Amino acid sequence: MAVKYRKELDSISPYVPGKPIDDVKRELGLDRVIKLASNENPLGFSSAVRKAVIKALDEVNLYPDGNATVLKAKIAEKYGVTPEMVLPTCGSDEMVDLIAKTFIDQGSQVVLAEVTFPRYFSTSQMMGADLRIVPMKNMAYDLEGFKQAITAQTRLVWLCNPNNPTGSFFTRDGLIDLLEHISPETLVVYDEAYYEFADHPDYPKDSIELMKRYKNMLVMKTLSKAYGIAGMRTGFTIGDPVLLELINRIRNPFNVTLLSQVAAIAALADDDFLVKIIENNNQGKYYLYDAFAELGLEYVKTEANHIAFNAGKDGALVFQELLKRGVIIRPIGGEKYKTWLRVSIGTMEENREFIRALQEVLA
Ligand SMILES: Cc1ncc(COP(=O)(O)O)c(C=O)c1O
């Protein structure tokens, strides 16, 4: 007799991360492989992080501060909120999971976009949610579609801005209009993992201020992208202490490691580091726009550190052919977007290598 498990798992597939460089080297016998598959920071991280982590290594015989008191205080100061409005987690991945476990019941209506961060789907499904999926409009969020899908019964709405994997964004006006439409009893999870890269004048740079006005909104942020410490697994969420207190009840007591806490404190204190990251991202973005245009490929303008493009051929095949040439990117997946892929913006050298390989594959 087989061991029984929760039936919700039948509809869930494991998350498929970007392929690791070493796997590709080993599998294909390649010496040089570049990874533009996980929206990581191609320029590393602040040197202050290295110093802080090395110093803290001497203390790893101790448990970390389970309340992450210093980290919370630093985040609170930086974003103009109180420490009670901050909850750090093991990457924002952990927060997606905790939010689903805290707020979604069997049969709860959950509204989300058709092409967005995959963990919103799996964590909601895990809790038995009734998913209401809003189709994309020109590869971007259709906020009118969201307004139609959201009802007084909606328990939770997942929003990602800029969106992964399309890189598209929605405007501050659009966000406010949507928030006005949503009942204060519906939780709005606003994931801005790529906030630092967005510089469009209509992008909502003041999301934290909006959260103070709309108390049913949680703002999720991460240190894995612009700040470049994905391997440390640190994210944090800012919101109403009443909501965070509920999540806190089920959080692992030591969810943010001692090294992650000191790394995050050092990273957040060094905004000068971000300047060259954003510069590199912008340079890469315009280079890739031009290259896609020259290749006659459709692409989506991005406010993030990745670009979605239509290769015009089976994305899985293009992905495999690029792998053979030592370039890892990601197909977007699904029947409807079969020919679409996402590439993370790398260093200029990596971007050029990717385009050279893509030219070969498409020739
Ligand atoms: C939109 C979005 N949210 C959350 C995450 C998770 O980030 P992390 O767990 O590294 O903070 C990612 C990672 O790719 C993402 O793209």
The ligand as a Tripos MOL2 file, in Angstrom:
@<TRIPOS>MOLECULE
LIG
   16    16     1     0     0
SMALL
NO_CHARGES

@<TRIPOS>ATOM
      1 C1          9.5040   37.8830   -9.3450 C.3       1 LIG1
      2 C2         10.3520   37.0900   -8.4440 C.ar      1 LIG1
      3 N1          9.9980   36.9690   -7.1690 N.ar      1 LIG1
      4 C3         10.7330   36.2680   -6.3090 C.ar      1 LIG1
      5 C4         11.8850   35.6430   -6.7240 C.ar      1 LIG1
      6 C5         12.6690   34.8700   -5.7160 C.3       1 LIG1
      7 O1         13.8200   35.5290   -5.3950 O.3       1 LIG1
      8 P1         14.6800   35.1710   -4.1070 P.3       1 LIG1
      9 O2         14.0460   34.0020   -3.4530 O.co2     1 LIG1
     10 O3         16.0390   34.8700   -4.6110 O.co2     1 LIG1
     11 O4         14.6120   36.3920   -3.2500 O.co2     1 LIG1
     12 C6         12.3030   35.7390   -8.0380 C.ar      1 LIG1
     13 C7         13.5120   35.0450   -8.4890 C.2       1 LIG1
     14 O5         13.7910   34.8740   -9.6300 O.2       1 LIG1
     15 C8         11.5120   36.4720   -8.9250 C.ar      1 LIG1
     16 O6         11.8290   36.5970  -10.2040 O.3       1 LIG1
@<TRIPOS>BOND
     1     1     2 1
     2     2     3 ar
     3     2    15 ar
     4     3     4 ar
     5     4     5 ar
     6     5     6 1
     7     5    12 ar
     8     6     7 1
     9     7     8 1
    10     8     9 2
    11     8    10 1
    12     8    11 1
    13    12    13 1
    14    12    15 ar
    15    13    14 2
    16    15    16 1
@<TRIPOS>SUBSTRUCTURE
     1 LIG1         1 GROUP 0 **** ****
